[in-house]
Amino acid sequence: SAVFLVCVFQRLAGRLLTREKDKWLNLQDLLLRLHGCDKSESALGVGIVSLYIALLEYMEPPALSELRQQGKMLPQLLNKTMLHGDFFDFSNPVNQQTQKYDLIIGNPPWLSRQGEDRDKKADSWVGADRFTFPNISPTWGFIWKSTLLLKEEGIIAFLINASHLFSTKARKGMQQLYTDFSVCMIANFADACFQLFDGASAPAALLVYGKRKKQTDAQSN
């Protein structure tokens, strides 16, 4: 859980290692810039622990002992930057904030929209807005709703079930995606998914996109 957040933290933290001054404060500040949301309380807990472990891996034992004596160890993440709740629930704290993000990454649930797997809250959210929702998976709800949390120059990257993009049922969704947003890359891992992902049950695809840049008067003329 939170594997993407952990990887982002590790990559960014590597750039801070050349600046030893206030190293611990810089690492904590970096960690608090990463936000996550999960409706599974257990998955959220595992994710928080994983982030704490990643943070502590950058500290030497003597420094940890000193921080422990000072009573300054781990920053609070639960209910601060790591939120428990349904992404499509209007009462979820993540939907009450106005903060926008530079990068949104994740792997939306690979569920169908049929039977018990159907995400009714995702259905309701998309139905109340202007987006096309192919009758395939709540994946498209994540694709659309994430754009509302994105900065103008931000990027979204999702690892998703390839069939949710390439099936005939997804055609209208793809048309709106290309019309309303800027698609940077779509990588289809269908041929190599069983080599890339151990125990994979379906082909995967990587979707990278962002908001369409507004044209200036000079660009439009």
N, C-alpha and C positions, 0 to 999 in steps of 0.2 A: 504494500500500500504506500501511496505517496512516492513511488519510485521516481516519477518525473521531477517532483519537487526536490528530492534528495540529489538527483543528478545535476539539476540546475544549481543547487546550493554548492555542491562540490566543485563544479566548474568555475563559478564566480569566486568561491573562497580561494581557489588556487591563485587567482590574480591578486588576492590580498596578502599572500604569504611573503611578498617582497617588502611589505610595509610592516615591520615588527612593532612600531609604536602603536599603542592602544589596540593591539591585535584582537584581544578578547572582545572589546567594545565594538570593533568593526565587524567581527563575525556575528555578534548578537544582532547588530543593526541590519546586517544582510539577511539573517534568518527571519527577522520580523518584517522584511519586505515581501516575503513569500506567503501567499494566502491559499487556502484550500477549503473545499466543502465536500462533505459526504453524508449521505443519509444513513449509512451504516455506522453506528456508534463504535463498534469494534474495529472496523477498518480505519476510522478516524484516529482511534487510540493507537493502533499500530503505526499509522503514519506519523503521529507526533513523536512516538518513541524513536522511530527511524531517523527523524530530523534531529532529535537530541543526540543520538549516537553519532550522526554525521558531524555535528558541531563539536562534540568532545574529541573526535579523532584528530582534530587540528591542534589540540592542546597537549603540552608536555606534562608528565606527572607532577613535577614541582609546581608548575603554574596552577594546576588543578587543586593541589593541596592548599596553596595560598588563597585561591578564590573560595574554597570551602571554609577556611578559617574566617574569611570576611563575610561569609553568608551570602555571597553573590555567585550563584551557580547558573541555573537555567532560567531563561525568560519564559514567561507564561505564553503559551500558544493557544490552548483550548479556550474557545469562546472569544478569542482576541483576533488571531489570524487564521486559525483552523476552526471552522464552523460546522456544527452538526445540524443537518437539515436537508430537506428535499430541494434540489436546485430549481424546481418548478413550483414550489409552494410559495404563494405570495406573502405568507407570514414569516418566511425564512429570513433571518438577519441579512443574508447576502443580497436579498432583494430590496432591503430597506436602505442600503448605502448608496452613496453617489460616487464612490471611488471608481476610477477607470484604471485599466492595467495595460502594461506594455506587451506582455506575453501571456497567453492563455494556452495551456497544454493539458492533454489528458487522453483517456480512452473511454468514451461513453459506453454504457452497458450494451452488450451485444444481444439485445432482446428483440423479440418480435412484438408487433402491436396486436397480436391475436391472443385470445384466451386469458389465462391467468397472468401471463407475462406483460400484458398491456399496461402501459403507464398512463393512467387516466389523467393525472395532473399535467403531464406533458401535453396530452391531447387538448386539455382545457386551455392551457397557456397559449399554444399555437392557434387554437380556434378563436381566441380572443384578440389575436393580433393579425398582421397582414401577411403572414408567411405560408408558403405551401408546405404541406406535411404529407409526404408520400406514405402510403399505407404499408410501411415496411417495418420501421423501428423508431423508438424514441431518439435515436441518433440525430435525426434531423431537428428535433427540438433543441438539442445541445448546440448543433451547428448554428441555428438562428439566434438563440437566446444569448449565447456567448458574445455575439457582436455588440450587444447593448452594454457590455462591461468593458469594452475595448477602447483604448485611446485611438485617436484619429490615425496615428502612424503605427499602431500596434499590429501584432501578428497572432494568429490562432493556429495551432497545430494539433490535429486529432489523429490518433491511430484507431481506425474503425474497421468494421466488417466490410470488405470490398463489395459485397453484393448490395449493400445499402447505397452505394454510389452508382454502380454500373448496371443494375437491373432495369428493365423497361419501366417498372413502377417508379423509379427514381428520376425519370426524365424531366418532369416538370420542376422538381426540386433543383436539379442541376441547372436547368435553364434560368431559374431565378438566382441561383448562386452566381452564375457567370454574369448575369445582367446587373445585379445590385451590389456585388462585391468584387474584389480583386483576388483572383485565384493565382497564387504564386506557384503552387506545385501540387500535382496528384501523382503519387507513386503507387503503382499496383504491385503488391508483393505476392500475388496469387501463385506464381510459378515457384516461389522460394519460401512460401510461408511456413511449410513444415520443417524447413532447415533453419529458418530464423527464429521460430517460436516453438519451443518444446511443448508437445501436447496440444497443438493448435487444432481446433475443430472446424475452422472456417478460414478462408483466405482473408488477408489483411490488406489495408491500403492506408497510406499517409496522405492526409489532406492539410495543406497549408494555405491560408488565405487571410485577407484583411479587408478593411473598409476601402471602398473605391475613392481615390483621391479626387477632391473637388477641383474642377478646372477653373483657372483664373481667367479674367477677360483676355489677357494676352495669349493664353493657351488656346482659347476657344476661337480666336480670330485668325 
